[in-house]
Amino acid sequence: MLIQVRGVVKTFHRDAETVRVLHGVDLDVAAGEWVALMGPSGSGKTTLLNLIGGLDVPDAGSIVVGGEELVGRDGGELAQWRARHVGYVFQLYNLMPVLTAFQNVELPLLLTPLSRKERKDHVETALSMVGLADRMDHFPAQLSGGQNQRVAIARAIVTDPSFLLADEPTGDLDRKSGEEILQLLDDLHRRFGKAIVMVTHDPHAAKRADRLVHLEKGVIVEDAE
């Protein structure tokens, strides 16, 4: 099993109020599996995604990824772990507007010992995989929303991560562009065996996944293929 979440609790504090977002969640994701997380706003989907990716830490419970326990690691250790294992795709792309597509995709590689030539090869391969080999010198403002999301996916896969985390990857796109992004994720999943955990509100997008997990009020209420 690639990802094992056990008894995870997460609480946030807002002024004097304490809000428990996750209530003892258990979740398994197999290597090469695509899981869609659905549920109403505030159900804990993105919180769970961030915990699996080591962007946040739970108040209680265990998160084991690839045999490695994440709980108990400090911020520096988690950052190094994320750089090796996690590819992120966000709804609003999170690209640097002053950098070209090439430079945006290269960013994660600047944390690695790769040479300049090796980084160039990796970036060109990733941009080719998402169909943007001819757009690598363009800035985000010169690209469409769908193209920007492709750049974001290239950035996510350039380090050959163990799995991808996608938070509403089609949420800011029109139907046609969204369908192209889903097809790209499908190709990465099927051709290269990438595990994907995807948060989505779109039932059409969720149908692409191998399995649907439905959260409500911080609890998994449905887990079905």
Secondary structure as GFF3:
##gff-version 3
##sequence-region A 1 225
A	DSSP	beta_strand	3	14	.	.	.	ID=ss1
A	DSSP	beta_strand	17	29	.	.	.	ID=ss2
A	DSSP	beta_strand	34	38	.	.	.	ID=ss3
A	DSSP	alpha_helix	45	52	.	.	.	ID=ss4
A	DSSP	beta_strand	60	65	.	.	.	ID=ss5
A	DSSP	beta_strand	68	69	.	.	.	ID=ss6
A	DSSP	alpha_helix	75	85	.	.	.	ID=ss7
A	DSSP	beta_strand	86	90	.	.	.	ID=ss8
A	DSSP	alpha_helix	101	106	.	.	.	ID=ss9
A	DSSP	three_ten_helix	107	111	.	.	.	ID=ss10
A	DSSP	alpha_helix	116	129	.	.	.	ID=ss11
A	DSSP	three_ten_helix	133	135	.	.	.	ID=ss12
A	DSSP	three_ten_helix	140	142	.	.	.	ID=ss13
A	DSSP	alpha_helix	145	157	.	.	.	ID=ss14
A	DSSP	beta_strand	163	167	.	.	.	ID=ss15
A	DSSP	alpha_helix	175	192	.	.	.	ID=ss16
A	DSSP	beta_strand	195	199	.	.	.	ID=ss17
A	DSSP	alpha_helix	203	206	.	.	.	ID=ss18
A	DSSP	beta_strand	211	216	.	.	.	ID=ss19
A	DSSP	beta_strand	219	224	.	.	.	ID=ss20
###
